[in-house]
Amino acid sequence: MDFNLSQVVRAVAGAVPTREALVHRETRLTYAQFLARTDRLASALGERGLGSHRDRSELRGWESGQDHLAVYLHNCPEYLESMIGAYAARVAPFNVNYRYVAEELRYLLADSGARAIVFHSAFAPTLQAIRADLPDLQVLLQVRDESANELLPGAEWYEDALASAPAFVPLEVSADDLYILYTGGTTGMPKGVLWRQGDIYPAALGGRKISTGDEYPSLDAIIENALEGGTRVLPSAPFMHGAAHWMAINAFGNGNTIVLPDRASTFDAADVCATIEREKVNIMLIVGDAFGRPLLDEIDRAPHDLSSLMLIVSGGAALSAPVKGSLLQRLPGMAIMDGLGSSETGQQASQVSGAGGPVSTGTFNPGKGMAIVSEDLSRVLGTGTDELGWLAQEGRVPLGYLGDEQKTARTFPTIDGIRYSVPGDRARVNADGLLELHGRDSVTINSGGEKIFAEEVEAALAHHPAVYDVIVTGRDSPRWGQEVVAIVQLRDGFTVGSAELLDVCELHIARYKFPKEILFVDHVVRSPAGKSDYRWAKSVVNSGSAD
């Protein structure tokens, strides 16, 4: 049975109305209160003419028949209210990278065809700079924040819109209604991935039983599971990154409580630790080393009671073995789960590590529907083959990319009558049945005829204790075609040369994969979600400077 996401939240709220759903600073919303606010937003959107206009059966995979709502916010209760409220109104919300400059924001809002936007006051000047270029953008709901920026002309205060909305009459929502997730655009222009809500729910948003991996057969089964909920989860990454709001929507479906750190605009390890201690958080989401290293530094800097923490989930970027091992050493009562997935596949694989056990990077236990397909996309590769293929997913996969027929056809091929999602990661499954992830093809470096994956060179360099952060990319070379260049940020107080870093590489990768040059910078630039910014890295290696 397929479900609409607002349908799931409504059922859980009816079962556990007095349980805390969402905590942020002084705001503490029960499930009943959260649902009431999302219903008021749904009513406000419908009153302004937004909704669904064409049935899914009339549309092709890259087309949408719904109005789109841009969510241009830092992490806050209004972010999740906007998503669930939009789903209830049969409007398709989508994520906006709040670090975009005006030109990037213009592209995203035009590409998406957004008719409405919910935005923090801090972003009002950027939005105002491009407002005249977006005639389709008619509904503007502004959320107050510390910036104290005035209300944009033609906009309404978010809270005023909710307060004045008429009573909401729940619509007959559909599992065919869209979930839209825009890719980060770190290697190219952002693209809107279109999912049926009925597919993304089991693929990534909690629609499978944790114990068996089987999909929930009914709303009654979802409710029965949610009655046992109450786990307190903290997504520390921005909701505009899929992994973070995936965890939040998972929490709603399981009847758990979402706790947000006080500081929402950046990862503040001290604030995160204080929030875990104060709210007795059980599960936390981080994004690889970009969050793991500052967390380690804070644990070593000041005493925190983190004994409530049972699990750290890392997704969206690699959590290196040294950082993973150090976290488990500091917090031996918990486990760490590496999650593997993407905007185009949902959750695909995982790896769980505990204190005292082995730790590694880049190997995972495959999940349901995960597959490896051949380089020419003609066949599925079996377990234990030496042939390197493409990481793929079958079954619950997206419909396509918004407005892009050609990219949809390339990324979602049909092999032997089965439709797959193949977003571009190179991988194989070894004889032990473990997935070996080699890296994203778009950032693969072809040097002297050899393919070198940036991620494996980054993982090798990360083993040196002086390395705080690292990004590896390619640079044009008259001799090799491309050559490997590493950009390294050292830990405070450490001094180390290129030769010492290459010595540690020798323990983990073949010599032909070694960086031809290592550039040292004060700060490695990543996205707000902790992902590698390869466009920035390219500009650094081509100029030889981080300036």
MISE-650109 format. One record per residue (C-alpha): x, y, z; residue in one letter. Coordinates in steps of 0.1 Angstrom, whole numbers, plus 5000, padded with zeros to 4 digits. Each point is the difference from the previous one (the first is absolute). Layout:
BEGIN
XYZA
...
***
This chain:
BEGIN
500050005000M
501350354991D
499650305022F
500150384998N
502450165026L
497450235015S
497749705004Q
502749825020V
500650315023V
496250055005R
499649635011A
502950025024V
498850335015A
496649845006G
501649715018A
502550205022V
498550365002P
501750105032T
503549874993R
502650264991E
500550014962A
502550294997L
502350205024V
502050314991H
501050265025R
496950105019E
497749834975T
498649675011R
497349864977L
497949695007T
498949794970Y
496550155003A
501450365000Q
502449924971F
497149864980L
497850305007A
502750234987R
500649804968T
496349994994D
499850385003R
502850034975L
498349764976A
496850215003S
502050324993A
501649854969L
496749874987G
498450345006E
502650164978R
499249764971G
502849755004L
499649634996G
500049724975S
498750064965H
500849694979R
499849645009D
503249805000R
498749764974S
499950294975E
503750095005L
503449874990R
502749925025G
501750344998W
496750205002E
498150145030S
496350075002G
500350185034Q
500950345012D
503550025016H
500950175033L
503650105006A
501249955036V
502750265005Y
500749975037L
502649915026H
499049705022N
497050105020C
496549865008P
498650204970E
502149794976Y
498349685009L
496650165003E
500550134964S
500849664987M
497249815017I
497550284996G
500850024963A
499549634996Y
496650035017A
499150284975A
501249784970R
502750254994V
503649884994A
502650165022P
503750004992F
503350085017N
501950334993V
503750035008N
500150315022Y
503650084991R
499150074964Y
500850344986V
497350194981A
501049854966E
499949645013E
496750065018L
498550154968R
501049684981Y
498549775026L
496750185004L
499650034962A
501049644994D
497549885025S
497150234988G
499450095037A
496650175006R
500650055037A
502950045024I
500449985038V
503150195010F
501850145030H
500350385003S
503849974998A
499649894964F
497650284990A
502750224983P
501249724978T
496549914990L
499050364994Q
503050044976A
498549744976I
496350045008R
499350194967A
501449714980D
497649745014L
496550104989P
498649655009D
501050055037L
496850145014Q
499749885036V
502750125025L
499949895036L
502750165022Q
501249855033V
501450245026R
503549955013D
502850185017E
500850214969S
497050225006A
499750074963N
496850164990E
497249824982L
500649994962L
497550184978P
497349764990G
501049755027A
498049895031E
501249915034W
499949625004Y
498350015034E
497450254987D
499149774971A
499649715024L
497950205025A
497650134973S
499649674981A
496549845001P
499449665015A
501749734980F
497949734984V
502549714993P
500349934963L
500049664984E
503849984996V
501749754977S
503149785003A
500750134964D
500550355014D
503650124996L
502950025023Y
502750224984I
503650015011L
502550234982Y
503549874997T
502850205016G
501650124967G
503649955013T
501149854967T
497450154976G
496750195000M
497449905026P
497349774987K
496649925015G
499549635006V
496349904998L
498849725022W
496549865006R
499450045037Q
498949645000G
503549904988D
502250235021I
498349915032Y
501349645000P
503150094981A
501350255025A
497450155024L
499349715024G
497449804981G
501749675008R
500249815033K
503550045015I
500049645012S
499249834966T
500250264973G
496549924989D
497750284990E
497150105023Y
496849844986P
497550245016S
499650325020L
499049785029D
503549844999A
501650344999I
498050125030I
500849685019E
503750064995N
499750385009A
498349925033L
503449855011E
501950314989G
501350295020G
503749984990T
501650344999R
501950084968V
502250294991L
500650084963P
503050235002S
500350064962A
498050264981P
496549874990F
500850134965M
502249694998H
498049694994G
501549795028A
498950245027A
496450034991H
499949634991W
500949945037M
497350245011A
497249854979I
501249655012N
499650135035A
496450124994F
499049674985G
501449815030N
498450235026G
503350135011N
501150355012T
502150234978I
502450225019V
501850294983L
503150175013P
499650375010D
502350124972R
498549914966A
502250184975S
503249805006T
501349695017F
501050115035D
501549705018A
499750165035A
496350094993D
499349654987V
501649835031C
498150235023A
496849924983T
500749625002I
500750045037E
496950225007R
497549814980E
501349655005K
500449934963V
500349644989N
500950024963I
501950274982M
500650054963L
503450144988I
501650044966V
503349824999G
503350155012D
498850364994A
497849955031F
501849715017G
503350185005R
498650325017P
497849765021L
503249825011L
501750335008D
497150115022E
499849675019I
503750045008D
499750375008R
497350005026A
498149745021P
496549914987H
497749735012D
499249824967L
499049675016S
496550024985S
501549974965L
499549654986M
500750054963L
501750254977I
498949974964V
502350144974S
498850074964G
500750224971G
503849995002A
502749755012A
500749955037L
503649894999S
501249705020A
502350225023P
497150235009V
497649715005K
502449825022G
500750305021S
496250075005L
499449645012L
503050035023Q
498650325016R
496449875001L
500349625004P
496349955010G
498750094965M
500349874964A
500650184967I
498149934969M
501250114966D
497150044977G
500350004962L
497550154977G
499350284976S
497350234988S
499449764970E
500049675019T
498850055036G
501849805027Q
502149724985Q
502449855025A
501450045035S
502849915022Q
499949985039V
503150035021S
500349965038G
502750075025A
502749735000G
499049874966G
501650064965P
499450344983V
500450074963S
498950254974T
498349924967G
498649665006T
496349945007F
497349735004N
497750024971P
496350095005G
496949894982K
500150074963G
503750104998M
501849874970A
503250044979I
499650044963V
502649974973S
501850304986E
498049994967D
496749965020L
499349674982S
499949765029R
500049965038V
503349895016L
500149725025G
501749975034T
503849955000G
500750124965T
503250204994D
498250224975E
499350355012L
496550124993G
497450265008W
498250015034L
496349974991A
496649975016Q
496949824988E
496449995012G
499150325018R
501950264979V
499150364988P
497950104971L
502750224985G
501650355000Y
497750304999L
499850134964G
502949794987D
499049714978E
503649914988Q
501549995035K
497149795012T
500649754973A
503749985008R
499749965037T
497049775001F
500749734974P
498049684995T
502149685000I
498349664993D
496650165005G
500950155034I
500350385006R
503150105019Y
501450325015S
503750044992V
501150355013P
503749954993G
501949825029D
502549734991R
499949695021A
500149625003R
498849735024V
502849785013N
500049635006A
498950075036D
496950184988G
501250345011L
499650304978L
503350174992E
499350364991L
502750164978H
498650344993G
498050244979R
500949974963D
499550384995S
503050065023V
502249714987T
503450104989I
501449844968N
503750015004S
502349834975G
497149774989G
499249905036E
496850095018K
500650145034I
497150075024F
500350325020A
498449845030E
502649735004E
502950245000V
498150225025E
499549705023A
503749914998A
501250365009L
497550015028A
501949735019H
502850255008H
499350155035P
500950354988A
497350014973V
496850185011Y
498350004966D
500849924964V
498550024965I
501649834970V
499450104964T
501649994966G
502050254980R
500950004963D
503449874994S
502050004967P
501649675010R
497249805017W
496950164985G
498950075036Q
502049995032E
498849955036V
500250315023V
499150005037A
498850305019I
500849955037V
499050195032Q
502349915029L
499049985036R
500850305021D
503549995014G
501249734974F
502750054974T
500549734975V
501449994965G
498949834968S
502549725003A
498649895034E
496549994986L
501149804970L
501649755024D
496749935016V
498449964966C
502449724993E
498349795026L
496650034984H
500150064962I
502249924970A
502750254992R
498450104966Y
497150145020K
502250235021F
499450384997P
502550174977K
499650315021E
498650075035I
498750355006L
499650125036F
497150235009V
498750165031D
496549874995H
498549744976V
496850124986V
497049775002R
496350044995S
497950085031P
499149635000A
503649905003G
500449884964K
503150054980S
499850314978D
501949884969Y
499350324980R
501950195027W
502849745000A
500450034962K
500450375003S
502649965027V
502249754982V
499750194967N
501250325017S
502349835025G
498550215028S
496950005022A
499650374995D
***
